[in-house]
């Protein structure tokens, strides 16, 4: 989309404009009528069009082409030229979306100035469109587990207000994605979304980065707060913000204004503040590392982002999303998970949460087989789980030393713990997968002293440490 399409029924005019533009370094294409013009646009949209109003032997005149192109390709700037120019035609063309109108015979220098401006407009529109698409993708919420749906319902309420939001949850769980979701679905969606990575900024430079500075030689250097004006400022891992900066941010939240470093005039800003932390801020307050008043200012709407282990049902869906995203964005092979590989991933531990899952998927696509389907053997860290070369299951040392009855009980307990957690504590789904009646599964769980407990919107299976009390808990969960 970097070339220029010249549409004019006069061959001499087409070739003259084309020669001039090629001398200036532009690539050009030419069309003599509306059919040729639309054929060029449909095959490869140009970066800019120079379009004559009057076209002989054409089904469409210039205004008709202008309407069609702006409807289907609104980002293409169109310069209208005409030898019968009058104010009515110019106004009609501009109303239909033309970038500018130039009357024949035109001044070459004037035409080149307009073309340069229009091409710059085209480039900026494409870049802006690409950024918007990336933001929408980065704000896409993937998941259908009960706990995750509950969180999204909270976020949908939050988007309707301008209140401050505090996201809590482990590293890699998707706190920034949730923050971007709030931004992209709010009234500030057209404004900036500026990230302050509190853990990565040198504490000695934190205030300069946030507030900007005024320097006699370099002039004004806006900070991140100023850049976020009209949109959202997102404090990632806010617990890592230095205490001195915390007090100044507190004043910004109260006054919506601040001084640049080295400046004398106050800068007013209109911001929505969203923050996140993976730490216990109340413990940080008790330890004197975080200001209690700032905590209460930021924590107007607290939202907990569940870890991946609390939403295992979402792992296949997330994996498929990353497979498609990495194919489209990085050109990695288009592949899909086998049911066995997806089931295995649901049983694995994920200390790095969603970020770790994405990295595992990327590693599989880069280093894995060329087959269309991803098999269990390709899942990283699965080597110790594989069968040996003769097809026998390799037992762990502890299990191999037990009598058959005890070994069976240990296996059944671990197997059912894994399956219940895999299905987010859903007894019905677990029973269906393992091939048992629901009531029989309840009896088996009770005999193995396995109970389920509510946690973060889902249920987690665990061992019963004191039979009588936890047996009652099993019954209440199973009911």
C-alpha positions as CSV (number, residue, x, y, z in Angstrom):
1,X,0.0,0.0,0.0
2,X,2.9,2.4,-0.7
3,X,2.2,3.1,-4.4
4,X,0.0,5.7,-6.1
5,X,-2.8,4.8,-8.5
6,X,-3.4,7.5,-11.2
7,X,-6.9,7.4,-12.7
8,X,-7.5,9.6,-15.7
9,X,-9.1,9.0,-19.2
10,X,-6.4,11.2,-20.9
11,X,-3.2,9.1,-21.5
12,X,-0.9,12.1,-21.7
13,X,-2.1,13.3,-18.2
14,X,-1.7,9.8,-16.7
15,X,1.8,9.4,-18.0
16,X,2.9,13.0,-17.2
17,X,1.8,12.6,-13.5
18,X,3.4,9.1,-13.4
19,X,6.7,10.3,-14.7
20,X,6.8,13.2,-12.3
21,X,6.0,11.0,-9.3
22,X,8.5,8.3,-10.4
23,X,11.2,11.0,-10.5
24,X,10.3,11.8,-6.9
25,X,10.8,8.2,-5.9
26,X,7.1,7.0,-5.9
27,X,5.9,3.8,-7.4
28,X,2.9,4.3,-9.6
29,X,0.1,2.4,-11.4
30,X,-2.3,3.8,-14.0
31,X,-6.0,3.3,-15.0
32,X,-7.9,4.8,-17.9
33,X,-11.5,4.0,-16.7
34,X,-13.5,2.8,-13.7
35,X,-13.2,-0.9,-14.6
36,X,-9.4,-0.7,-14.6
37,X,-9.4,1.4,-11.5
38,X,-11.6,-1.0,-9.4
39,X,-9.5,-4.0,-10.7
40,X,-6.4,-2.4,-9.4
41,X,-8.0,-1.6,-6.0
42,X,-9.4,-5.1,-5.6
43,X,-6.1,-6.8,-6.4
44,X,-4.0,-4.5,-4.2
45,X,-5.2,-1.3,-2.5
46,X,-2.8,1.6,-3.2
47,X,-1.4,4.0,-0.7
48,X,-3.0,6.9,-2.4
49,X,-5.2,7.7,-5.5
50,X,-5.2,10.6,-7.9
51,X,-8.6,10.6,-9.4
52,X,-10.1,12.5,-12.3
53,X,-13.8,13.5,-11.9
54,X,-14.8,13.1,-15.6
55,X,-14.0,9.7,-17.1
56,X,-15.0,8.9,-20.7
57,X,-16.3,5.5,-21.6
58,X,-16.7,4.5,-17.9
59,X,-19.6,3.0,-16.0
60,X,-18.7,5.2,-13.0
61,X,-17.5,8.8,-12.8
62,X,-15.0,10.0,-10.3
63,X,-17.5,10.8,-7.6
64,X,-19.0,7.3,-7.8
65,X,-15.5,5.7,-7.6
66,X,-14.7,8.0,-4.6
67,X,-17.9,6.8,-2.8
68,X,-17.1,3.2,-3.4
69,X,-13.5,3.3,-2.4
70,X,-14.1,5.3,0.8
71,X,-16.8,2.8,1.7
72,X,-14.6,-0.2,1.3
73,X,-11.1,1.2,1.9
74,X,-11.6,4.3,4.1
75,X,-7.9,4.7,4.9
76,X,-6.9,5.4,1.2
77,X,-6.4,9.2,0.7
78,X,-7.9,10.3,-2.6
79,X,-6.9,13.5,-4.4
80,X,-9.5,14.7,-6.9
81,X,-8.4,16.5,-10.1
82,X,-10.6,18.0,-12.8
83,X,-10.4,20.3,-15.8
84,X,-13.9,21.5,-15.2
85,X,-13.4,22.6,-11.5
86,X,-15.9,24.7,-9.7
87,X,-16.6,25.2,-6.0
88,X,-19.7,22.9,-6.1
89,X,-17.6,19.9,-7.4
90,X,-14.9,20.6,-4.9
91,X,-17.3,20.7,-1.9
92,X,-19.1,17.5,-3.1
93,X,-15.8,15.7,-3.4
94,X,-14.6,16.7,0.1
95,X,-18.0,15.8,1.6
96,X,-17.6,12.3,0.1
97,X,-14.2,11.9,1.8
98,X,-11.7,13.2,-0.7
99,X,-8.4,14.4,0.8
100,X,-8.1,17.4,-1.5
101,X,-9.3,18.9,-4.8
102,X,-6.9,20.3,-7.5
103,X,-8.0,22.0,-10.7
104,X,-6.4,21.3,-14.0
105,X,-4.0,22.6,-15.3
106,X,-2.3,22.0,-11.9
107,X,0.9,23.3,-10.5
108,X,3.4,20.5,-10.2
109,X,4.9,21.8,-6.9
110,X,1.4,22.2,-5.4
111,X,0.5,18.6,-6.5
112,X,3.7,17.2,-4.9
113,X,3.0,19.0,-1.6
114,X,-0.5,17.7,-1.4
115,X,0.7,14.1,-2.3
116,X,3.4,14.2,0.4
117,X,0.9,15.2,3.0
118,X,-1.6,12.7,1.8
119,X,0.9,9.8,1.8
120,X,1.9,10.8,5.4
121,X,-1.7,10.7,6.4
122,X,-2.1,7.2,4.8
123,X,1.0,5.9,6.7
124,X,-0.3,7.3,10.0
125,X,-3.8,5.8,9.5
126,X,-2.3,2.4,8.7
127,X,0.0,2.5,11.8
128,X,-2.9,3.7,14.0
129,X,-5.2,0.9,12.6
130,X,-2.4,-1.7,13.3
131,X,-2.0,-0.4,16.9
132,X,-5.7,-0.5,17.5
133,X,-5.9,-4.1,16.3
134,X,-2.9,-5.1,18.5
135,X,-4.6,-3.4,21.5
136,X,-7.9,-5.3,20.8
137,X,-6.0,-8.6,20.6
138,X,-4.0,-7.8,23.8
139,X,-7.3,-7.0,25.6
140,X,-9.0,-10.2,24.5
141,X,-10.3,-12.2,27.5
142,X,-10.0,-16.0,26.8
143,X,-11.7,-18.4,29.2
144,X,-15.0,-20.0,30.2
145,X,-14.3,-21.4,33.6
146,X,-16.7,-20.3,36.4
147,X,-14.1,-18.2,38.3
148,X,-13.0,-16.5,35.1
149,X,-16.6,-15.7,34.0
150,X,-17.2,-14.2,37.4
151,X,-14.2,-11.9,37.0
152,X,-15.2,-10.8,33.5
153,X,-18.7,-10.0,34.9
154,X,-16.9,-7.8,37.4
155,X,-14.9,-6.1,34.7
156,X,-18.0,-5.4,32.6
157,X,-19.4,-3.4,35.5
158,X,-16.1,-1.6,36.1
159,X,-15.9,-0.4,32.5
160,X,-19.1,1.7,32.9
161,X,-17.4,3.8,35.6
162,X,-14.3,5.9,36.0
163,X,-13.4,4.3,39.3
164,X,-9.9,3.2,40.2
165,X,-9.3,-0.6,40.0
166,X,-6.7,-2.7,41.8
167,X,-5.9,-6.1,40.2
168,X,-4.4,-8.7,42.4
169,X,-3.0,-12.1,41.4
170,X,0.2,-14.0,40.7
171,X,2.8,-13.0,38.1
172,X,1.7,-14.1,34.6
173,X,-1.9,-14.5,35.4
174,X,-3.1,-11.8,33.0
175,X,-3.5,-8.7,35.2
176,X,-2.4,-6.3,32.4
177,X,-4.7,-8.0,29.9
178,X,-7.6,-7.4,32.3
179,X,-6.6,-3.8,32.7
180,X,-6.5,-3.3,28.9
181,X,-9.9,-5.0,28.7
182,X,-11.3,-2.3,31.1
183,X,-9.7,0.4,29.0
184,X,-10.8,-0.8,25.6
185,X,-14.4,-1.2,26.7
186,X,-14.7,2.1,28.5
187,X,-15.5,5.6,27.4
188,X,-11.7,6.3,27.4
189,X,-11.1,3.6,24.7
190,X,-9.9,6.2,22.2
191,X,-7.4,7.7,24.7
192,X,-3.9,6.3,25.5
193,X,-3.1,3.3,27.7
194,X,0.2,4.0,29.4
195,X,2.0,1.3,31.4
196,X,4.3,2.2,34.3
197,X,6.4,-0.9,35.1
198,X,7.2,0.0,38.7
199,X,9.6,-3.0,39.2
200,X,11.7,-2.1,36.1
201,X,12.2,1.6,36.6
202,X,15.3,2.8,38.5
203,X,14.0,4.2,41.7
204,X,16.3,7.2,41.3
205,X,14.6,8.0,38.0
206,X,11.0,7.1,38.9
207,X,9.8,10.7,39.4
208,X,11.4,12.0,36.2
209,X,9.8,9.1,34.3
210,X,6.4,9.8,35.8
211,X,6.3,13.6,36.0
212,X,8.7,14.5,33.2
213,X,11.2,17.3,33.5
214,X,11.9,20.9,32.3
215,X,15.4,21.5,31.2
216,X,16.8,24.8,29.9
217,X,18.7,23.2,27.1
218,X,16.3,20.4,26.1
219,X,13.1,22.1,26.9
220,X,10.0,20.2,28.2
221,X,10.2,16.4,28.4
222,X,6.7,15.0,29.2
223,X,6.5,12.1,31.6
224,X,4.2,9.1,31.5
225,X,1.4,10.9,33.5
226,X,1.3,13.6,30.9
227,X,1.3,11.1,28.1
228,X,-1.7,9.3,29.6
229,X,-3.8,12.5,29.6
230,X,-7.4,11.6,28.6
231,X,-6.8,7.9,29.0
232,X,-5.5,5.3,31.5
233,X,-2.3,5.1,33.5
234,X,-1.6,1.5,34.6
235,X,0.8,1.0,37.5
236,X,2.1,-2.5,37.1
237,X,3.4,-4.1,40.3
238,X,2.7,-0.9,42.3
239,X,4.2,-2.4,45.5
240,X,7.6,-1.7,43.9
241,X,7.0,2.1,43.7
242,X,9.5,4.0,46.0
243,X,7.9,5.4,49.2
244,X,8.8,9.0,48.2
245,X,7.1,8.7,44.8
246,X,4.1,7.1,46.5
247,X,3.4,10.3,48.4
248,X,3.6,12.4,45.3
249,X,1.3,10.0,43.3
250,X,-1.2,10.3,46.2
251,X,-1.2,14.0,45.7
252,X,-1.8,13.6,42.0
253,X,-4.8,11.4,42.7
254,X,-6.2,14.1,44.9
255,X,-5.5,17.2,42.8
256,X,-5.2,15.7,39.3
257,X,-2.1,18.0,38.8
258,X,1.6,17.9,39.4
259,X,4.9,19.7,38.8
260,X,7.5,18.4,36.3
261,X,11.0,17.8,37.7
262,X,12.7,21.2,37.5
263,X,9.4,23.0,36.5
264,X,7.5,25.8,38.1
265,X,4.1,25.5,36.4
266,X,1.5,22.9,37.4
267,X,0.4,20.4,34.8
268,X,-3.3,19.3,34.9
269,X,-4.2,15.8,33.8
270,X,-7.4,13.8,33.3
271,X,-6.6,10.2,34.1
272,X,-8.1,7.0,35.1
273,X,-5.8,5.0,37.4
274,X,-5.6,1.2,37.3
275,X,-3.0,-0.7,39.3
276,X,-1.9,-4.3,40.0
277,X,0.2,-6.2,42.4
278,X,1.2,-9.8,43.1
279,X,2.1,-9.0,46.7
280,X,0.0,-8.6,49.9
281,X,-0.2,-4.9,50.2
282,X,-1.6,-5.0,53.7
283,X,1.5,-6.9,54.7
284,X,3.6,-4.3,52.9
285,X,1.8,-1.5,54.8
286,X,2.5,-3.3,58.1
287,X,6.2,-3.5,57.1
288,X,6.3,0.2,56.3
289,X,7.0,-0.3,52.6
290,X,3.6,1.0,51.3
291,X,1.5,4.0,52.3
292,X,-1.9,3.0,53.7
293,X,-3.6,6.1,52.3
294,X,-2.4,5.4,48.8
295,X,-3.6,1.8,49.1
296,X,-7.1,2.9,50.0
297,X,-7.1,5.5,47.1
298,X,-6.0,2.8,44.6
299,X,-8.1,-0.1,45.9
300,X,-11.5,1.4,45.2
301,X,-12.6,-1.6,43.1
302,X,-10.5,-4.7,44.0
303,X,-10.5,-7.5,41.4
304,X,-8.7,-10.8,41.9
305,X,-7.3,-12.4,38.7
306,X,-7.2,-16.2,39.2
307,X,-4.0,-18.2,38.6
308,X,-4.0,-20.8,35.8
309,X,-4.2,-23.6,38.3
310,X,-7.6,-22.2,39.5
311,X,-8.9,-22.2,35.9
312,X,-7.6,-25.5,34.4
313,X,-10.7,-25.9,32.3
314,X,-9.4,-22.9,30.2
315,X,-6.0,-24.4,29.4
316,X,-7.1,-26.0,26.0
317,X,-8.9,-22.9,25.0
318,X,-5.9,-20.7,25.9
319,X,-3.5,-23.1,24.1
320,X,-5.6,-23.0,20.9
321,X,-5.6,-19.2,21.1
322,X,-1.8,-19.0,21.4
323,X,-1.4,-21.5,18.6
324,X,-3.4,-19.3,16.3
325,X,-1.9,-16.0,17.5
326,X,1.7,-17.3,17.1
327,X,0.9,-18.6,13.6
328,X,-0.7,-15.2,12.5
329,X,1.8,-13.0,14.3
330,X,5.1,-14.8,13.9
331,X,4.5,-17.1,11.0
332,X,5.0,-20.2,13.1
333,X,3.4,-23.5,11.8
334,X,-0.3,-23.8,12.1
335,X,-0.9,-26.8,14.4
336,X,-3.5,-28.1,16.9
337,X,-3.4,-29.9,20.2
338,X,-4.3,-33.6,20.4
339,X,-6.8,-34.4,23.1
340,X,-4.1,-36.3,25.0
341,X,-1.7,-33.3,24.9
342,X,-4.5,-30.9,26.0
343,X,-5.5,-33.2,28.9
344,X,-1.8,-33.5,30.0
345,X,-1.4,-29.8,30.1
346,X,-4.5,-29.5,32.4
347,X,-2.7,-31.8,34.9
348,X,0.6,-30.0,34.9
349,X,1.7,-27.3,37.4
350,X,2.0,-23.8,36.0
351,X,3.9,-21.5,38.4
352,X,4.3,-19.0,35.6
353,X,0.6,-19.1,34.8
354,X,-0.8,-18.0,31.4
355,X,2.6,-16.4,30.5
356,X,4.3,-19.8,31.0
357,X,1.6,-21.6,28.9
358,X,2.2,-19.2,26.0
359,X,6.0,-19.7,26.2
360,X,5.5,-23.5,26.2
361,X,3.2,-23.3,23.1
362,X,5.8,-21.1,21.4
363,X,8.6,-23.6,22.3
364,X,6.5,-26.5,20.9
365,X,5.9,-24.6,17.6
366,X,9.6,-23.7,17.2
367,X,11.2,-27.0,18.3
368,X,8.4,-29.6,17.8
369,X,7.6,-31.9,15.0
370,X,6.2,-30.9,11.7
371,X,3.0,-32.9,12.1
372,X,-0.3,-31.0,12.1
373,X,-1.3,-32.4,15.5
374,X,0.8,-31.8,18.7
375,X,1.3,-35.1,20.6
376,X,2.0,-35.7,24.2
377,X,5.7,-36.4,23.6
378,X,6.2,-32.9,22.4
379,X,5.1,-31.2,25.6
380,X,8.1,-29.9,27.4
381,X,8.9,-31.5,30.8
382,X,7.1,-34.6,29.9
383,X,10.1,-36.8,29.4
384,X,9.8,-38.4,32.9
385,X,6.2,-39.3,32.3
386,X,6.8,-41.2,29.2
387,X,6.7,-45.0,28.8
388,X,10.0,-46.8,28.3
389,X,11.0,-48.1,24.9
390,X,9.3,-51.5,25.5
391,X,6.0,-49.8,26.2
392,X,6.0,-50.5,29.9
393,X,4.8,-47.8,32.4
394,X,7.8,-46.6,34.5
395,X,6.8,-46.6,38.1
396,X,8.1,-44.1,40.6
397,X,10.4,-45.6,43.3
398,X,7.9,-45.1,46.1
399,X,5.0,-46.7,44.3
400,X,7.1,-49.7,43.2
401,X,7.9,-50.6,46.8
402,X,4.2,-50.8,47.9
403,X,2.0,-53.9,48.0
404,X,-0.5,-54.0,45.2
405,X,-3.5,-52.9,47.3
406,X,-1.7,-49.9,48.8
407,X,-0.2,-49.0,45.4
408,X,-3.7,-49.1,43.8
409,X,-5.1,-46.8,46.5
410,X,-2.2,-44.3,46.1
411,X,-2.7,-44.4,42.3
412,X,-6.5,-43.9,42.5
413,X,-6.1,-41.1,44.9
414,X,-3.6,-39.2,42.8
415,X,-5.5,-39.9,39.6
416,X,-8.8,-38.6,41.0
417,X,-7.1,-35.6,42.6
418,X,-5.6,-34.8,39.2
419,X,-8.9,-35.2,37.3
420,X,-11.0,-33.3,39.7
421,X,-8.6,-30.3,39.6
422,X,-8.4,-30.6,35.8
423,X,-12.2,-30.1,35.6
424,X,-12.2,-27.3,38.1
425,X,-13.9,-29.4,40.8
426,X,-16.8,-30.3,38.6
427,X,-17.8,-33.8,39.9
428,X,-20.2,-34.5,37.0
429,X,-17.5,-33.8,34.3
430,X,-15.0,-35.8,36.3
431,X,-17.3,-38.8,36.6
432,X,-18.1,-38.7,32.9
433,X,-14.5,-38.6,32.0
434,X,-13.3,-41.4,34.3
435,X,-16.3,-43.6,33.4
436,X,-18.1,-43.7,36.8
437,X,-21.5,-42.9,38.0
438,X,-21.5,-39.7,40.0
439,X,-22.7,-41.4,43.2
440,X,-20.0,-44.1,42.8
441,X,-17.4,-41.4,42.4
442,X,-18.6,-39.7,45.6
443,X,-18.2,-43.0,47.4
444,X,-14.8,-43.6,46.0
445,X,-13.6,-40.1,46.9
446,X,-14.9,-40.6,50.5
447,X,-13.2,-43.9,50.8
448,X,-9.9,-42.3,49.6
449,X,-10.3,-39.3,52.0
450,X,-10.4,-36.8,49.1
451,X,-12.4,-33.7,49.6
452,X,-13.1,-30.6,47.5
453,X,-13.1,-27.0,48.7
454,X,-14.2,-23.7,47.1
455,X,-11.4,-21.5,45.9
456,X,-11.4,-18.4,43.7
457,X,-14.7,-19.3,42.0
458,X,-13.9,-22.9,41.4
459,X,-13.2,-26.0,43.5
460,X,-10.0,-27.7,44.4
461,X,-9.5,-31.3,45.4
462,X,-7.2,-32.1,48.4
463,X,-6.5,-34.9,50.9
464,X,-8.5,-35.2,54.0
465,X,-6.4,-34.8,57.1
466,X,-9.0,-35.3,59.7
467,X,-11.7,-37.7,58.6
468,X,-14.8,-36.8,60.5
469,X,-14.9,-33.0,59.8
470,X,-13.7,-33.3,56.2
471,X,-16.0,-36.2,55.4
472,X,-18.8,-33.8,56.2
473,X,-17.2,-31.2,53.9
474,X,-17.2,-33.8,51.1
475,X,-20.9,-34.5,51.6
476,X,-21.7,-30.8,51.5
477,X,-19.6,-30.3,48.3
478,X,-21.1,-33.3,46.7
479,X,-24.7,-32.3,47.4
